[in-house]
């Protein structure tokens, strides 16, 4: 065996197992840190406590775990609880975009003024209705000052239409379909809109009197040619914006199931889902935002409002809206270029996230017997045929926190025909008398936040009762049941709405 080879190995150092354990722990900690800082926060949940949500009465959780129990003077402007700090930072930047005003253009771009970036709020107009989001959505709710006859329109504008000869409608020659009543220096505004109110007396079957007001529109100082005799005019006022992310997260299949359910519903209730073309992708998508459900997403809605209401360009609307005959508008200094729009991508993203993560106020007065009886009256009148109390969000939204939430919006977000009294002109798939069912969550906090109780798309309703009494079309039977109730039951139903 003298040729045998003897194999031997040196003993392992005693410190090697400990070093391997420490290395594994360090790699694990590094991986955890990378996960937490780069990926985990995108779920929308921070490291804080949400036990108050878990312990709350489920009926109070109007927005699922994006419900806020803050009911002070800004109930609609709260972020969802327990956001990660990364989303809090984006939310705060978006809040800044929403709250601050834009100034007229100075002929320069952001990069030419500030190479380090930052938030440059320049480029309003040249024709516009408002200088900032909060001017229309005061404290993220409705307008701060409802319209008074003869006064300025704040957070409100007029739509102008004439028949196009093909069965549809178009803007009158020389004007936009949205009358812009303000302009930068040296540019004539398109005109000044006014509303005169006609009081219409009425009575409930039990003899209680009421009065409704019908709007009549007129336009002073039209600057771009005479307006035609067959002009159709409608008013639009800004709705509240809380809970938008949850609305965005509702799956098309859920809304289509509501359409199917309503096919054989009593009273002639038959909603339809609005379909439109996404302005960025060109794809066919559902609409669930705006009064006529003609916006598909919060990003599109935010960019559309910035452009149409403020004259501020963005990556979606890159060129100013001036018409060929509006020469002073065309010559006015800009605040950006098509390549570098006035609302850049980073700020549009922050504004979108802000709208997505605004919380929904909790339902209140859950032990109030009058409000609870009012809920029964709401159901007995079958108001919930359109104002559906409970929905589930889908499982595909980019922010995971918005997925699979049980919410109580009191809306089906479908288009419904509300009759000739509320008719104006068609808009997309919506006929002249069709409107998207607005969510009712938070409606009882309107006076606390906005100092008034003015409702409907043109501010004609001065309180919730008047809003109900203007319903017609598919809602006629529900309104008739409300009117036939004893006064105590009507008041209970209104108190229920005030608890939402």
LINVEN-V424571 format. One record per backbone hydrogen bond with DSSP energy under -0.5 kcal/mol. CO is the residue of the C=O (numbers start at 1). NH is the residue of the N-H. Records with the same first field share a line. If there is no record, write none. Layout:
CO: NH ; NH
This chain:
1: 4
4: 6
5: 7
13: 16
15: 19
16: 20
17: 21
18: 22
19: 23
20: 24
21: 25
22: 26
23: 27
24: 28
25: 29
26: 30
27: 31
28: 32
29: 33
30: 34
31: 35
32: 36
33: 37
34: 38
35: 39 ; 40
36: 41
39: 42
40: 43
41: 44
42: 400
43: 401
50: 53 ; 54
51: 55
53: 56
57: 60 ; 61
58: 61
60: 62 ; 363
61: 64
62: 408
63: 66
64: 67
66: 360
68: 362
69: 71
72: 75
74: 77
78: 359
82: 46
84: 88
85: 89
86: 90
87: 91
88: 92
89: 93
90: 94
91: 95
92: 96
93: 97
94: 98
95: 99
96: 100
98: 134
103: 123 ; 124
109: 113
110: 114
114: 117
118: 120
119: 121
120: 122
121: 103
124: 105
126: 184
128: 182
131: 102
132: 135 ; 136
133: 136 ; 137
136: 138
137: 140
138: 141
140: 241 ; 242
142: 138
144: 146
148: 151
152: 154
153: 155
155: 238
157: 236
158: 179
159: 234
161: 232
162: 170
168: 164
170: 162
172: 175
177: 160 ; 179
179: 158 ; 181
180: 190 ; 191
182: 128
184: 187
190: 223
191: 193
192: 220
194: 218
196: 216
197: 199
198: 214
199: 201
200: 212
202: 210
204: 207
208: 204
210: 202
212: 200
214: 198
216: 196
218: 194
220: 192
228: 231
232: 161
234: 159
236: 157
241: 244
243: 247
244: 248
245: 249
246: 250
247: 250
249: 394
251: 254 ; 255
252: 256
253: 257
254: 258
255: 259
256: 260
257: 261
258: 262
260: 263
261: 264
262: 265
265: 268
266: 269
272: 415
274: 287
276: 278 ; 285
278: 282
283: 278 ; 285
285: 276
287: 274
289: 295
290: 293
291: 436
295: 288 ; 289
297: 301
298: 302
299: 303
300: 304
301: 305
302: 306
303: 307
304: 308
305: 309 ; 310
306: 310 ; 312
307: 311
309: 129 ; 130
310: 125
311: 313
313: 343
316: 318
317: 314
323: 326
325: 327
326: 330
327: 331
328: 332
329: 332
334: 106 ; 107
340: 337
342: 344
343: 315
344: 348
345: 349
346: 350
347: 351
348: 352
349: 353
350: 354
351: 355
352: 356
353: 357
355: 245 ; 358
357: 80
358: 243
360: 68
365: 368
367: 369
368: 372
369: 373
370: 374
371: 375
372: 376
373: 377
374: 378
375: 379
376: 380
377: 381
378: 383 ; 384
379: 382
382: 385
383: 386 ; 387
386: 388 ; 412
388: 410 ; 411
391: 407
394: 404
398: 400
399: 402
400: 403
402: 405
405: 393 ; 407
407: 391
409: 440 ; 441
414: 437
415: 272
416: 418 ; 435
417: 474
418: 472
419: 422
420: 423
427: 430
430: 427
431: 434
432: 424
433: 418
435: 416
440: 443
442: 445
443: 446
445: 449
446: 450
447: 451
455: 461
456: 459
457: 237
461: 455
463: 467
464: 468
465: 469
466: 470
468: 471
472: 475
473: 476
475: 479
476: 480
477: 481
478: 482
479: 483
480: 484
481: 485
482: 485
486: 489 ; 490
487: 491
488: 492
489: 493
490: 494
491: 495
492: 496
493: 497
494: 498
495: 499
496: 499 ; 500
497: 500
499: 364
500: 442
